[in-house]
Amino acid sequence: MVTPDFLAVGHLSCDIIDGRRILGGSASYASLTARKLGRKAGILTAIADDFPFLDLLHDITIRTIPSKSTTTFRNIYHDGLREQFISDIARSIGPSDIPERWLEAQIVYLCPIANEGIPETTACFQASLVGVGAQGWFRKWDSTGRVCKADWNSAVSVAKAADVIVYSELDTDAPYELAGNLSRHCPIIVVTRSSQGADLFTDGKRIHVPAFEIEEVDPTGAGDVFAASFLIQYQYSRDAISSAKFACCAASFVCEKEGTEGIPTLEMVYKRLRQYDEVYSASLL
């Protein structure tokens, strides 16, 4: 099995929007972003045999853990805010599920969406740039499947094994206090702020990076496109601010279309980055 340059670990999902099923899951958005940006992408996931969207993930190496069900979300948007209901959940993913050769992946993005990522998995990738999309560890749901916020109890242990952690300001009630605490254990914490951009916590500083202004159609997956783009650019540049600018430009594209349709190519991101620099660079000096 080919070792990916960029490995996403998490559930692929079916997302239901307005009664239609589309490809979802942080691992899908992240790996498709990596593929579009010219990286050799892979996914470690758990899905049922009838998962309908594998054809959309062509040219991505997928290691599938058999599961009786596929994680399924119903997403409802109210004035830009998302209400979610979960109806099915695939099995968890842990250290024993990782192919040995994949432990050497250059970039790893651990991105649970329904608490499926066993926290100990973070420490398995000793030779990799390890990024964490923490959203799925902030989730719980009631008897109706309605998703709401939860405490991330494994945050410190995960942070000690990660290089970059990304989550939304909407994932927790105290996102910046948490970022300050986690920055004592992890070199880079990124709190995304939707149309406001993102805040970096690194080297003892908090740095705001504005978003690229667009007309929003569907923000689903933007955080994962941001995270994947940030990790890819950071591996190349080792510059957190320039990587966040690059990631803001990449994420802006996916918001302009529904689902994964808007994920951009490298050329598209660089073109938009030139526009971004003309408008915003002075505010980052």
Secondary structure in CASP SS format (residue, H / E / C, confidence):
PFRMAT SS
TARGET T0000
AUTHOR 0000-0000-0000
METHOD secondary structure of the structure
MODEL  1
M C 1.00
V C 1.00
T C 1.00
P C 1.00
D C 1.00
F E 1.00
L E 1.00
A E 1.00
V E 1.00
G C 1.00
H C 1.00
L C 1.00
S E 1.00
C E 1.00
D E 1.00
I E 1.00
I E 1.00
D C 1.00
G C 1.00
R E 1.00
R E 1.00
I E 1.00
L E 1.00
G E 1.00
G C 1.00
S H 1.00
A H 1.00
S H 1.00
Y H 1.00
A H 1.00
S H 1.00
L H 1.00
T H 1.00
A H 1.00
R H 1.00
K H 1.00
L C 1.00
G C 1.00
R C 1.00
K C 1.00
A E 1.00
G E 1.00
I E 1.00
L E 1.00
T E 1.00
A E 1.00
I E 1.00
A C 1.00
D C 1.00
D C 1.00
F C 1.00
P C 1.00
F C 1.00
L H 1.00
D H 1.00
L H 1.00
L H 1.00
H C 1.00
D C 1.00
I C 1.00
T E 1.00
I E 1.00
R E 1.00
T E 1.00
I E 1.00
P E 1.00
S C 1.00
K C 1.00
S C 1.00
T C 1.00
T E 1.00
T E 1.00
F E 1.00
R E 1.00
N E 1.00
I E 1.00
Y E 1.00
H E 1.00
D C 1.00
G C 1.00
L E 1.00
R E 1.00
E E 1.00
Q E 1.00
F E 1.00
I E 1.00
S E 1.00
D E 1.00
I C 1.00
A C 1.00
R C 1.00
S C 1.00
I E 1.00
G C 1.00
P H 1.00
S H 1.00
D H 1.00
I C 1.00
P C 1.00
E H 1.00
R H 1.00
W H 1.00
L H 1.00
E H 1.00
A C 1.00
Q C 1.00
I E 1.00
V E 1.00
Y E 1.00
L E 1.00
C C 1.00
P C 1.00
I C 1.00
A C 1.00
N C 1.00
E C 1.00
G E 1.00
I C 1.00
P H 1.00
E H 1.00
T H 1.00
T H 1.00
A H 1.00
C H 1.00
F C 1.00
Q C 1.00
A C 1.00
S C 1.00
L E 1.00
V E 1.00
G E 1.00
V E 1.00
G E 1.00
A H 1.00
Q H 1.00
G H 1.00
W H 1.00
F H 1.00
R E 1.00
K E 1.00
W E 1.00
D C 1.00
S C 1.00
T C 1.00
G C 1.00
R E 1.00
V E 1.00
C E 1.00
K E 1.00
A C 1.00
D C 1.00
W C 1.00
N C 1.00
S C 1.00
A H 1.00
V H 1.00
S H 1.00
V H 1.00
A H 1.00
K H 1.00
A H 1.00
A C 1.00
D C 1.00
V E 1.00
I E 1.00
V E 1.00
Y E 1.00
S E 1.00
E C 1.00
L C 1.00
D C 1.00
T C 1.00
D C 1.00
A C 1.00
P H 1.00
Y H 1.00
E H 1.00
L H 1.00
A H 1.00
G H 1.00
N H 1.00
L H 1.00
S C 1.00
R C 1.00
H C 1.00
C C 1.00
P C 1.00
I E 1.00
I E 1.00
V E 1.00
V E 1.00
T E 1.00
R C 1.00
S H 1.00
S H 1.00
Q H 1.00
G C 1.00
A E 1.00
D E 1.00
L E 1.00
F E 1.00
T E 1.00
D C 1.00
G C 1.00
K E 1.00
R E 1.00
I E 1.00
H E 1.00
V E 1.00
P C 1.00
A C 1.00
F C 1.00
E C 1.00
I C 1.00
E C 1.00
E C 1.00
V C 1.00
D C 1.00
P C 1.00
T C 1.00
G C 1.00
A H 1.00
G H 1.00
D H 1.00
V H 1.00
F H 1.00
A H 1.00
A H 1.00
S H 1.00
F H 1.00
L H 1.00
I H 1.00
Q H 1.00
Y H 1.00
Q H 1.00
Y H 1.00
S H 1.00
R C 1.00
D C 1.00
A H 1.00
I H 1.00
S H 1.00
S H 1.00
A H 1.00
K H 1.00
F H 1.00
A H 1.00
C H 1.00
C H 1.00
A H 1.00
A H 1.00
S H 1.00
F H 1.00
V H 1.00
C C 1.00
E C 1.00
K C 1.00
E C 1.00
G H 1.00
T H 1.00
E H 1.00
G H 1.00
I C 1.00
P C 1.00
T C 1.00
L H 1.00
E H 1.00
M H 1.00
V H 1.00
Y H 1.00
K H 1.00
R H 1.00
L H 1.00
R H 1.00
Q H 1.00
Y H 1.00
D H 1.00
E H 1.00
V H 1.00
Y H 1.00
S H 1.00
A H 1.00
S H 1.00
L H 1.00
L C 1.00
END
